């Protein structure tokens, strides 16, 4: 599942994901990286202006329709809410690559750090939820994703400097400054 850039589910055409509300539900579950999302939170995100008369039932209907497209085992329900059981979610992989890159850099392995960091940066096919820019519920996740991307750029910069490649490092440092001109 990709949420960096437009929503994509490998092997499932976007049209098969159903209505806008169904796709928003899928985005919400994907952004939470497999963690459960409470039904009340889902309802608030799907109907920010006015909840339907029976929001839990409406969420259940959307989940049922998504299960038809994704498979019944992909959307799981427990006491905490609904969770997406995906084999791979780009935003989760992004965080894992950032952690690996920082660990490799701290361990004195600049080449491995640069490799992990550039792999993480390559995942960003666009901003988080590019096809749903007005989703206010995703603002925190967007800020966190931007911080992660900045950290990856900084790791690449430091790794390239350690590898005696200052000109390549300067390109990544410039990307950081373009994102945040006040980052020293």
NUVO-542974 format. One record per residue (C-alpha): x, y, z. Coordinates in steps of 0.001 Angstrom, whole numbers, plus 524288, in hexadecimal, padded with zeros to 5 digits. Each point is the difference from the previous one (the first is absolute). Layout:
// NUVO-542974
<rec east="X" north="Y" up="Z"/>
...
This chain:
// NUVO-542974
<rec east="80000" north="80000" up="80000"/>
<rec east="80545" north="80D37" up="7FC14"/>
<rec east="7FB6C" north="80CB3" up="80634"/>
<rec east="80C0F" north="8081A" up="7FCB9"/>
<rec east="7FAB3" north="8061C" up="7F3BC"/>
<rec east="7F2D9" north="7FB4D" up="7FB09"/>
<rec east="7F99B" north="7F42D" up="80677"/>
<rec east="8041A" north="7F330" up="7F9A6"/>
<rec east="7FDA3" north="7F201" up="803E5"/>
<rec east="80853" north="7F632" up="7F8C8"/>
<rec east="7F79C" north="7F70B" up="7F7DC"/>
<rec east="7F37E" north="807BB" up="80238"/>
<rec east="7FB93" north="80A85" up="7F679"/>
<rec east="7FC5E" north="80CA6" up="806BC"/>
<rec east="7F238" north="7FF42" up="7FA6A"/>
<rec east="7FE1A" north="7F2EE" up="806F0"/>
<rec east="80247" north="806B7" up="80D23"/>
<rec east="7F277" north="805E4" up="7FEF1"/>
<rec east="7FAC2" north="80CFD" up="8045E"/>
<rec east="80797" north="80BB2" up="804DD"/>
<rec east="7FC3A" north="7FC96" up="80E01"/>
<rec east="80520" north="7F224" up="7FE4B"/>
<rec east="80CE2" north="8050C" up="7FA99"/>
<rec east="800F6" north="809DB" up="80B27"/>
<rec east="7FDC9" north="7F503" up="809C0"/>
<rec east="80AD7" north="7F830" up="7F990"/>
<rec east="80910" north="80BD0" up="80055"/>
<rec east="7FD13" north="80228" up="80E6B"/>
<rec east="802F7" north="7F1DC" up="80369"/>
<rec east="80C5A" north="80000" up="7F7AA"/>
<rec east="80520" north="80C9F" up="80605"/>
<rec east="7FE9B" north="7F969" up="80D42"/>
<rec east="80923" north="7F55D" up="7FB1F"/>
<rec east="7F895" north="7F423" up="80492"/>
<rec east="7FC3A" north="80589" up="80D4B"/>
<rec east="7F1B0" north="7FF73" up="803BB"/>
<rec east="7F7C0" north="80C12" up="7FDB7"/>
<rec east="7F403" north="801C8" up="80896"/>
<rec east="7F2CF" north="80050" up="7F949"/>
<rec east="7FD39" north="80D68" up="805F4"/>
<rec east="80C9D" north="8054F" up="7FA30"/>
<rec east="7FCCC" north="7FA14" up="7F2BF"/>
<rec east="7F275" north="80615" up="80035"/>
<rec east="80582" north="80D50" up="803C3"/>
<rec east="8099F" north="7FF60" up="7F4B3"/>
<rec east="7F611" north="7FB61" up="7F5FF"/>
<rec east="7F526" north="80953" up="80400"/>
<rec east="806D5" north="80BEE" up="805E6"/>
<rec east="7F45F" north="80916" up="7FE5F"/>
<rec east="7F49E" north="7F776" up="80411"/>
<rec east="7FFCD" north="7F1E5" up="80449"/>
<rec east="7F5AF" north="7F702" up="7FA46"/>
<rec east="7F570" north="7FB22" up="8092E"/>
<rec east="806FA" north="7F2F1" up="80227"/>
<rec east="80E73" north="80260" up="7FD60"/>
<rec east="804BA" north="7F2AF" up="804AD"/>
<rec east="7F6B9" north="7F93A" up="7F699"/>
<rec east="8042F" north="808D6" up="7F4CC"/>
<rec east="80E53" north="7FD1F" up="802E1"/>
<rec east="7FC92" north="7F180" up="8001F"/>
<rec east="7F9CF" north="80136" up="7F28C"/>
<rec east="80C18" north="806BE" up="7FA92"/>
<rec east="808DE" north="7F5AD" up="80606"/>
<rec east="7F7AD" north="7F536" up="7FA20"/>
<rec east="80105" north="8060B" up="7F283"/>
<rec east="80EB3" north="801B9" up="8015C"/>
<rec east="8016C" north="7F1E7" up="80456"/>
<rec east="7F972" north="7FC00" up="7F33F"/>
<rec east="80AD1" north="806FF" up="7F884"/>
<rec east="80BA5" north="7FCD6" up="808BA"/>
<rec east="7FC78" north="7F30D" up="80637"/>
<rec east="7F91C" north="7FD44" up="80CC2"/>
<rec east="80CB8" north="7FDCA" up="80767"/>
<rec east="805A7" north="80D63" up="7FC8E"/>
<rec east="7F6D5" north="80832" up="8085D"/>
<rec east="7FFB3" north="7FAA3" up="80DB1"/>
<rec east="7F73C" north="803DD" up="80B48"/>
<rec east="80301" north="7FEEC" up="80E7D"/>
<rec east="7FC38" north="8071D" up="80C7D"/>
<rec east="808CA" north="80B82" up="7FC80"/>
<rec east="7FA00" north="8020F" up="7F28B"/>
<rec east="803C0" north="7FCAC" up="7F20B"/>
<rec east="80DA9" north="7FD81" up="7FAF7"/>
<rec east="805D0" north="7FDD7" up="7F292"/>
<rec east="80791" north="7F359" up="7FEC8"/>
<rec east="808AF" north="802F9" up="7F462"/>
<rec east="80C79" north="7F921" up="7FC14"/>
<rec east="80687" north="80D13" up="7FD7E"/>
<rec east="7FC59" north="80E38" up="8024D"/>
<rec east="80922" north="80A5D" up="7FA9D"/>
<rec east="7FED4" north="80912" up="80BB0"/>
<rec east="803E6" north="7F4EC" up="80939"/>
<rec east="80B6F" north="7FC71" up="7F73D"/>
<rec east="80421" north="80E52" up="7FFB5"/>
<rec east="80101" north="8004F" up="80ED3"/>
<rec east="80754" north="7F315" up="80071"/>
<rec east="809D7" north="804AF" up="7F5E0"/>
<rec east="80219" north="80C9D" up="80795"/>
<rec east="802BC" north="7F845" up="80C69"/>
<rec east="80963" north="7F719" up="7F8BE"/>
<rec east="806F4" north="80B6A" up="7F974"/>
<rec east="801F7" north="8071A" up="80CE7"/>
<rec east="804CC" north="7F38C" up="8068B"/>
<rec east="8099A" north="7FD2D" up="7F509"/>
<rec east="8052E" north="80DDE" up="80060"/>
<rec east="801CB" north="7FF45" up="80EC6"/>
<rec east="80715" north="7F2FA" up="7FE38"/>
<rec east="809CA" north="80645" up="7F6A5"/>
<rec east="7FA7E" north="7F9D3" up="7F3B2"/>
<rec east="7FDC8" north="80BC8" up="7F72B"/>
<rec east="7FE28" north="7F840" up="7F369"/>
<rec east="7F55F" north="7F781" up="80614"/>
<rec east="7F9EC" north="80C0C" up="80643"/>
<rec east="7FF8F" north="80730" up="7F2FF"/>
<rec east="7FA36" north="7F40E" up="7F94D"/>
<rec east="7F516" north="7FE9D" up="80A0C"/>
<rec east="7FD29" north="80E8F" up="80014"/>
<rec east="7FF69" north="80151" up="7F13B"/>
<rec east="7F725" north="7F40B" up="7FF6F"/>
<rec east="7F6F9" north="806DB" up="80997"/>
<rec east="80029" north="80C85" up="7F820"/>
<rec east="7FCD4" north="7F84D" up="7F3B4"/>
<rec east="7F366" north="7FB43" up="80650"/>
<rec east="7FA92" north="80DC8" up="80041"/>
<rec east="7F8D4" north="80038" up="7F30F"/>
<rec east="7F9A4" north="80C74" up="804C1"/>
<rec east="7FAB7" north="80606" up="80C5F"/>
<rec east="7F85E" north="7F79D" up="8096F"/>
<rec east="7F22A" north="7FE32" up="7FAC9"/>
<rec east="80294" north="8084E" up="7F408"/>
<rec east="7F2A6" north="7FC96" up="7FA96"/>
<rec east="7F913" north="8049F" up="80C5D"/>
<rec east="806AD" north="80CEA" up="8034C"/>
<rec east="7F4AA" north="80561" up="8080A"/>
<rec east="7FF8F" north="7F4AF" up="809A7"/>
<rec east="801BD" north="8074D" up="80CC3"/>
<rec east="800C2" north="7F338" up="80785"/>
<rec east="80D0B" north="7FD5B" up="7F951"/>
<rec east="806CD" north="80CB4" up="803C5"/>
<rec east="807EE" north="7F9EF" up="80B16"/>
<rec east="803F2" north="7F48F" up="7F76F"/>
<rec east="80418" north="80961" up="7F53B"/>
<rec east="8089A" north="807AE" up="8095A"/>
<rec east="80608" north="7F374" up="80537"/>
<rec east="8029D" north="7FB1F" up="7F231"/>
<rec east="80697" north="80CCE" up="7FC61"/>
<rec east="8088A" north="7FF06" up="80C2E"/>
<rec east="8039E" north="7F219" up="7FC4A"/>
<rec east="803A7" north="80423" up="7F231"/>
<rec east="8082D" north="80B2A" up="80564"/>
<rec east="80704" north="7F6B9" up="80935"/>
<rec east="802C8" north="7F6DE" up="7F491"/>
<rec east="805B5" north="80B41" up="7F813"/>
<rec east="80890" north="803D7" up="80B82"/>
<rec east="804CE" north="7F201" up="801B4"/>
<rec east="8037A" north="7FF41" up="7F189"/>
<rec east="80707" north="80D06" up="80128"/>
<rec east="807FE" north="7FB98" up="80BB9"/>
<rec east="802D4" north="7F2CA" up="7F9E3"/>
<rec east="8049B" north="80611" up="7F33F"/>
<rec east="808CD" north="80958" up="80767"/>
<rec east="805C2" north="7F466" up="80758"/>
<rec east="80226" north="7F96B" up="7F2D2"/>
<rec east="8073D" north="80C38" up="7FB29"/>
<rec east="7F561" north="803B4" up="7F633"/>
<rec east="7FD60" north="80E3F" up="8038B"/>
<rec east="7F97D" north="803FD" up="7F344"/>
<rec east="7F5E1" north="7F522" up="800CA"/>
<rec east="7FE04" north="80351" up="80E61"/>
<rec east="7FD9F" north="80E3C" up="7FC68"/>
<rec east="7F4B2" north="7FC07" up="7F71D"/>
<rec east="7F907" north="7F912" up="80B2E"/>
<rec east="80306" north="80B25" up="80957"/>
<rec east="7F9F1" north="80954" up="7F626"/>
<rec east="7F3B8" north="7F781" up="7FFD4"/>
<rec east="7FF25" north="80184" up="80EC3"/>
<rec east="8015F" north="80EBF" up="7FEDA"/>
<rec east="7F5C4" north="80076" up="7F563"/>
<rec east="7F689" north="7F916" up="8091E"/>
<rec east="803C0" north="80805" up="80BE5"/>
<rec east="80834" north="80C31" up="7FD67"/>
<rec east="8025A" north="801B9" up="80EA4"/>
<rec east="8062D" north="7F297" up="801F0"/>
<rec east="80E20" north="80276" up="8039D"/>
